[in-house]
Amino acid sequence: MGNARLRGVTSDHGPVPAHRGRHSARRSLTHDEQGAWRGLLRMQAQLGAHLNRELTARTGLTLAEYALLVALSEHRDGRLRPSELGRALGWEKGRLSHCVSRMQAKGLVERVPCPDDQRGRYVVITRDGHRALDHAAPAHVKDVREAFVDRLSPAQLATVKDISTTVIDALRNSQGSAASA
């Protein structure tokens, strides 16, 4: 792709982040910034793929299915409206609908009517969904520990947590301000 820094984008087609300074919107990524961005993208892709392969091989659940079961299990009565579930997972409507349909066919979740809204539904974790989650959790935690947690020092883990929180909060705030504009 050539020298992407000169064009102001990464070779991963990501946007140039806004920086403080008078030419912030047009400034290219520095070598270190580009390395950090690309490293984050590669790590996320490779770690997700590794954890998905391991979890699926051991339990038959995909990482997405596991995440959905966890989200449901952490809420009252193991049920959420699809919009709430999508927000909790950070998923778009289509991805959520497809995953819920696949999991419903496996008997892990069900869609039930919402008593307050005749057209509304809840996604509810089933008894089989709870069993699948209980079976998968120890293996998944072991894989996360081996592939990520145990490779980092406590200070590095704290830094990752701080970075994640900072970026997620900024995204949430910018989405909130865009919605109210």
N, C-alpha and C positions, 0 to 999 in steps of 0.2 A: 504494500500500500504506500510505500515511500515514507517520507518524513511527515508523519501525521501531526506532529507538534506544530509544524508551520501552518497547517490548516486549522488549528485550534480544536481538533478532536483527537480522540485516541483511535488506534486501529480497531478497537472493540466497538466502534461507532457510538461511544458514550459521549455525553455532552461535556463541554469545558465547564468546570465548576466555577461559580461566581467567587471571586476573591475580593478582599478589601483593596482599595486603590482606585485611581482615577480611570484606568483602562480595564477595569475588572471584567466586564462582560466579553471582551474580545481577546483576553490574554490566553495564550496557549499553556498547556501543562508543561511544567518543568520535567526534566528527566526523572527526578525523584518522585514527583507527583504522579507522573505516568506509570512509573514502576509500582507505586503503592496501589494505584487504581487497577492496573492489570493484574497485580498479584492478588488483590481482593477478589476479582472476578474469577481468576483461575482457581483459587482456593475454594471459593463457594461452589463452583461447578464440580471440581474434583472431589471435594468432601461430600457434597450431596450425592453424587453418583456412587461413591464408595459406600456410604451409609445405606443408600437405597438397595444396592446389590446385596449387601450383607443381610439387611433386614428381610428382603424378599426371599433370599435363599433359605433363611432360618425359619421364617414364620409365614410366608406367603402374602404378607402385607407389604404394600409399597410405603415409602416414606410419607407420601401425601396422605394415604389412608391412615397411617399411624398418627400423623399430625391432626387429622380430623377427629379421630377417636379421642385423642388426648384433649382437644379443645372441648368436645362434648362432655367428657368425663369430669371436667373441671367446673362445669356449670350446674346450676340447680336442676335437679331431676334429670340430668344428662340430656337436656334438650335446649335447642336454640333455634330462633328464626333463621332462615337462610341468610338474610342480610347481616345479622349479628355474627353468624358463623363465618361468613366471608370476611367481615372486618377483623375478627379475631385471628384469622389465618393470613390475612393480607392477600386474598384471592379475589379474582374477578368472578362475576356471576356465572359465566360459561364454564370455567374450570370447576367451580364448586358444584354446579348442577351435574356435570359429567361424573365427577368423583362420587357424589352422593348416589347417583343412579347405579354406578358400578358396585358400590358398597351395599346398596339396598338389595341388589341381585344376589349378593353373597350372604345376606341376612345379618349384616353387621350394624346397619342403621335402618330406620324406617321413617317415612314421612307421615305425620299425623296431623289431623285438623287442629287449627287454633280455635279455642272456644270463644275468643274475643273478636275474631275476624273470620267470617265464613269463607273467604277466599284464601286466607292465610294458612300456612303450614308451619309445623315445627319439624326439625330433623332431630331424631331421638336415637341415642345409642341403645342397642338391644342387649339382651343377656349374652348372646354370642359375641357381640361387639366388645362387651366388658371382658369376656373370657379371652378373646383374641388379644386385647390390649394387655391384660395381665400376663399372658404368655409371652408377648413380644417385648414388654418393657425391660426385663432384666438383660436380654440380649442386646437391645438397642442402647441401653445405658452403658453396657460394657464396650460396645463399638464406639460410642461417642467418647468415652473415656480414653480408649486406646488410640483413636485417630486424632483427637483434638485436645482434650483436657490434660492428659498426662504428658503431652508434648510441650506444654507451656508452663512457665513459672507462675506462681501466684500473682506477681506483679504484671505479667503479660496478660493473664486472665482478667485482672482488674482493668487494664488498659482497653482490652477488647470490649468489655462490658461498658466502659465509659464512652468509647467511640460509638458503639452501637446505640446507646441511649441518646447521645448527642445528635446523631444523624436522624434517628427515628423521630425524636422530638421536633427537630427542625422540619422534617417532611410533614409531620402531623400539623404543625403550626402553619406551614405554607398552604396545605390543603384546606385548612380551616379558614384562612384568610381569603383564599381563592373562592371558596364556596359562599362566603358572605359578601363578596364584591359584586 
